Amino acid sequence: MKQHVVLIGLPGAGKTTVGRLVAEQLHAGFVDVDTILVRKEGKPIAMIFAEKGEVAFRELERRETDAVLASEPAIITPGGGWAAQAGALESAKPRAFVVYLKTKADTAAGRATPEGTRPMLMGEDPVARMRNLLKERAEFYEKAHAQVDTERKAAAQVADEVVRLAQTRAGW
C-alpha cells in the first residue's frame, strides 16, 4: 500500500525542488504546504509570520499538513520548521514515509537566502541563523524514517535517491 512521502529539512535543503522531481518520477501528486498557506491566507509566508506570529503560523502549517496526510498518497513538503513542532512527526510517521534531506547549514543558507521569503532567516547573518536552526531542529529531523545527504549533489540525484527509497519502503 502506498504511503505519503514527506520531505523534511532546513529551509534551502531542496524539499520543494526535489519534491516536484520525485512526484514527477512517481506520477504522484505534489503538495507544498507553504504554497497552500500563501493561497489560503492571500499573503506571503513572511507576512503571515509577521502578522500572526510563529505559533499561529505553525498551527496553520500543522492543520494543512494533517489535512494533506488524510488524503490520497502524495509527495508532501511542509516548511522547514514543521518537523520540530511537538507531535508533528509522531502524528505523520504512521501515515507517511518521512525523508530528511540532510544538508549543512552553510549550504542551506546559500540556497535559501536569495528568495528572501524565509522569516526564520531574516536578519543580519543568515548563515549563523541557519546554524542555530539546525542545532534546534536536528534531533527532530533525525527521527525521519530515512536520510538523504544533499551535499554536492544535483537535485535530480537527490530525487533519484528519494524515489528509490519510496519504491522500496513506501510502496510506490
DODREN-649442 format. One line per field, with one value per residue (C-alpha): residue in three letters; x, y, z; residue number from 1. Coordinates in Angstrom, 1 decimal, padded with zeros to 4 digits. Layout:
BEGIN
res Ala | ... .
px X | ... .
py Y | ... .
pz Z | ... .
n NUM | ... .
***
This chain:
BEGIN
res Met | Lys | Gln | His | Val | Val | Leu | Ile | Gly | Leu | Pro | Gly | Ala | Gly | Lys | Thr | Thr | Val | Gly | Arg | Leu | Val | Ala | Glu | Gln | Leu | His | Ala | Gly | Phe | Val | Asp | Val | Asp | Thr | Ile | Leu | Val | Arg | Lys | Glu | Gly | Lys | Pro | Ile | Ala | Met | Ile | Phe | Ala | Glu | Lys | Gly | Glu | Val | Ala | Phe | Arg | Glu | Leu | Glu | Arg | Arg | Glu | Thr | Asp | Ala | Val | Leu | Ala | Ser | Glu | Pro | Ala | Ile | Ile | Thr | Pro | Gly | Gly | Gly | Trp | Ala | Ala | Gln | Ala | Gly | Ala | Leu | Glu | Ser | Ala | Lys | Pro | Arg | Ala | Phe | Val | Val | Tyr | Leu | Lys | Thr | Lys | Ala | Asp | Thr | Ala | Ala | Gly | Arg | Ala | Thr | Pro | Glu | Gly | Thr | Arg | Pro | Met | Leu | Met | Gly | Glu | Asp | Pro | Val | Ala | Arg | Met | Arg | Asn | Leu | Leu | Lys | Glu | Arg | Ala | Glu | Phe | Tyr | Glu | Lys | Ala | His | Ala | Gln | Val | Asp | Thr | Glu | Arg | Lys | Ala | Ala | Ala | Gln | Val | Ala | Asp | Glu | Val | Val | Arg | Leu | Ala | Gln | Thr | Arg | Ala | Gly | Trp .
px 000.0 | 001.4 | 002.3 | 002.7 | 006.3 | 007.1 | 010.4 | 011.8 | 014.9 | 016.2 | 015.0 | 017.2 | 017.6 | 015.8 | 012.5 | 010.3 | 012.7 | 013.3 | 009.7 | 008.5 | 011.0 | 010.0 | 006.3 | 007.0 | 009.0 | 006.4 | 003.4 | 002.2 | 000.6 | 002.9 | 001.8 | 003.9 | 002.3 | 003.7 | 002.0 | -001.3 | -000.9 | 000.1 | -003.0 | -005.4 | -004.0 | -003.6 | -000.1 | 003.5 | 004.8 | 006.9 | 003.8 | 001.8 | 004.7 | 004.9 | 001.2 | 000.2 | 003.5 | 005.3 | 002.9 | -000.1 | 001.8 | 002.9 | -000.7 | -001.9 | 001.0 | 000.2 | -003.5 | -002.8 | -000.2 | -002.6 | -005.3 | -003.0 | -002.0 | -005.6 | -006.0 | -004.6 | -000.9 | 001.3 | 004.7 | 004.5 | 006.8 | 006.0 | 008.1 | 011.5 | 010.1 | 007.2 | 009.1 | 010.3 | 006.8 | 005.8 | 004.0 | 004.2 | 006.5 | 004.8 | 001.5 | 002.8 | 005.0 | 002.3 | 000.7 | 003.8 | 007.4 | 009.4 | 012.7 | 015.2 | 017.0 | 020.2 | 022.4 | 025.0 | 023.8 | 026.1 | 024.9 | 021.2 | 021.8 | 023.3 | 020.4 | 017.7 | 018.8 | 018.1 | 014.4 | 014.0 | 010.8 | 012.0 | 011.1 | 013.4 | 016.4 | 015.7 | 018.3 | 021.9 | 023.6 | 021.6 | 024.4 | 024.5 | 020.7 | 020.7 | 023.3 | 021.1 | 018.1 | 020.0 | 021.1 | 017.5 | 015.9 | 018.5 | 017.2 | 013.7 | 014.9 | 016.9 | 013.7 | 012.8 | 012.5 | 015.4 | 018.0 | 019.4 | 022.5 | 022.1 | 025.7 | 027.4 | 024.5 | 022.2 | 018.5 | 017.9 | 020.4 | 018.7 | 015.3 | 016.5 | 017.6 | 014.2 | 012.4 | 014.4 | 013.5 | 009.9 | 009.7 | 011.4 | 010.0 | 006.8 | 005.0 | 005.5 .
py 000.0 | 003.4 | 005.8 | 009.6 | 010.7 | 013.7 | 015.6 | 017.4 | 019.5 | 023.0 | 025.8 | 025.5 | 021.8 | 021.3 | 020.0 | 021.8 | 021.2 | 017.6 | 017.0 | 018.1 | 015.9 | 012.9 | 013.5 | 013.6 | 010.4 | 008.6 | 010.0 | 011.3 | 014.4 | 017.1 | 019.3 | 022.2 | 023.2 | 026.8 | 027.3 | 026.2 | 028.6 | 031.5 | 030.9 | 030.5 | 033.5 | 035.6 | 036.8 | 035.6 | 033.4 | 036.2 | 038.4 | 035.6 | 035.2 | 038.9 | 039.5 | 036.3 | 035.2 | 031.9 | 030.0 | 030.8 | 030.1 | 026.7 | 025.8 | 026.7 | 024.7 | 021.7 | 021.8 | 021.9 | 019.1 | 016.9 | 017.6 | 016.5 | 013.4 | 012.4 | 012.4 | 010.4 | 009.5 | 012.3 | 013.8 | 016.5 | 019.3 | 021.2 | 024.1 | 023.6 | 024.1 | 021.8 | 018.7 | 020.4 | 021.1 | 018.9 | 015.8 | 016.6 | 013.7 | 011.3 | 012.1 | 011.8 | 008.8 | 006.1 | 007.6 | 008.6 | 007.7 | 010.7 | 011.5 | 014.0 | 015.9 | 016.5 | 019.5 | 021.6 | 024.9 | 026.9 | 025.2 | 025.6 | 029.3 | 029.8 | 028.1 | 029.7 | 033.3 | 034.6 | 034.0 | 036.5 | 034.9 | 032.8 | 034.5 | 032.4 | 033.6 | 037.3 | 039.4 | 040.2 | 036.8 | 034.2 | 031.6 | 032.0 | 031.8 | 028.7 | 027.1 | 027.8 | 026.4 | 023.2 | 023.0 | 023.4 | 021.1 | 018.3 | 016.0 | 016.2 | 015.8 | 012.7 | 011.0 | 010.6 | 007.1 | 007.8 | 010.4 | 011.5 | 013.7 | 016.6 | 017.9 | 018.2 | 016.6 | 017.9 | 018.0 | 015.2 | 012.9 | 013.6 | 012.9 | 009.6 | 008.5 | 009.5 | 007.7 | 004.5 | 004.8 | 005.5 | 002.4 | 000.1 | 001.4 | 003.3 | 001.1 | 003.3 .
pz 000.0 | -001.0 | 001.8 | 001.5 | 001.2 | 003.4 | 002.8 | 005.8 | 006.4 | 006.7 | 004.5 | 001.4 | 001.8 | -001.5 | -000.3 | -002.9 | -005.8 | -005.0 | -004.1 | -007.5 | -009.2 | -007.1 | -007.7 | -011.5 | -011.4 | -009.3 | -011.2 | -007.8 | -006.6 | -005.1 | -002.2 | -001.0 | 002.3 | 002.1 | -001.2 | 000.2 | 003.2 | 000.8 | -001.3 | 001.7 | 003.6 | 000.5 | 001.5 | 001.6 | 004.4 | 005.8 | 006.1 | 007.8 | 010.2 | 010.9 | 011.3 | 013.2 | 014.8 | 014.7 | 017.0 | 014.9 | 011.7 | 012.9 | 013.9 | 010.3 | 008.9 | 011.1 | 010.2 | 006.5 | 006.7 | 008.7 | 006.1 | 003.2 | 005.2 | 005.4 | 001.6 | -001.3 | -001.0 | -002.4 | -002.1 | 000.7 | 001.6 | 004.8 | 005.9 | 007.5 | 011.0 | 010.8 | 011.9 | 015.0 | 016.3 | 019.2 | 018.0 | 014.2 | 013.3 | 015.6 | 014.0 | 010.5 | 010.7 | 010.8 | 007.7 | 005.8 | 004.9 | 006.2 | 004.5 | 005.9 | 003.2 | 005.1 | 004.3 | 006.0 | 007.4 | 005.2 | 002.1 | 003.1 | 003.8 | 000.4 | -001.3 | 000.8 | 001.1 | -002.4 | -002.1 | 000.8 | 001.9 | 004.7 | 008.0 | 010.2 | 008.1 | 008.0 | 009.8 | 009.7 | 009.4 | 007.7 | 007.9 | 011.7 | 011.9 | 009.8 | 012.1 | 015.0 | 013.3 | 012.5 | 016.1 | 017.3 | 014.7 | 014.0 | 016.7 | 015.1 | 011.6 | 012.6 | 013.6 | 010.0 | 008.5 | 006.2 | 005.4 | 002.1 | 002.1 | -000.4 | -000.2 | -003.6 | -005.4 | -008.0 | -007.2 | -009.8 | -007.9 | -004.6 | -006.2 | -007.6 | -004.1 | -002.6 | -005.4 | -004.7 | -001.0 | -001.8 | -004.1 | -001.6 | 001.7 | 001.0 | -001.6 | -004.7 .
n 1 | 2 | 3 | 4 | 5 | 6 | 7 | 8 | 9 | 10 | 11 | 12 | 13 | 14 | 15 | 16 | 17 | 18 | 19 | 20 | 21 | 22 | 23 | 24 | 25 | 26 | 27 | 28 | 29 | 30 | 31 | 32 | 33 | 34 | 35 | 36 | 37 | 38 | 39 | 40 | 41 | 42 | 43 | 44 | 45 | 46 | 47 | 48 | 49 | 50 | 51 | 52 | 53 | 54 | 55 | 56 | 57 | 58 | 59 | 60 | 61 | 62 | 63 | 64 | 65 | 66 | 67 | 68 | 69 | 70 | 71 | 72 | 73 | 74 | 75 | 76 | 77 | 78 | 79 | 80 | 81 | 82 | 83 | 84 | 85 | 86 | 87 | 88 | 89 | 90 | 91 | 92 | 93 | 94 | 95 | 96 | 97 | 98 | 99 | 100 | 101 | 102 | 103 | 104 | 105 | 106 | 107 | 108 | 109 | 110 | 111 | 112 | 113 | 114 | 115 | 116 | 117 | 118 | 119 | 120 | 121 | 122 | 123 | 124 | 125 | 126 | 127 | 128 | 129 | 130 | 131 | 132 | 133 | 134 | 135 | 136 | 137 | 138 | 139 | 140 | 141 | 142 | 143 | 144 | 145 | 146 | 147 | 148 | 149 | 150 | 151 | 152 | 153 | 154 | 155 | 156 | 157 | 158 | 159 | 160 | 161 | 162 | 163 | 164 | 165 | 166 | 167 | 168 | 169 | 170 | 171 | 172 .
***
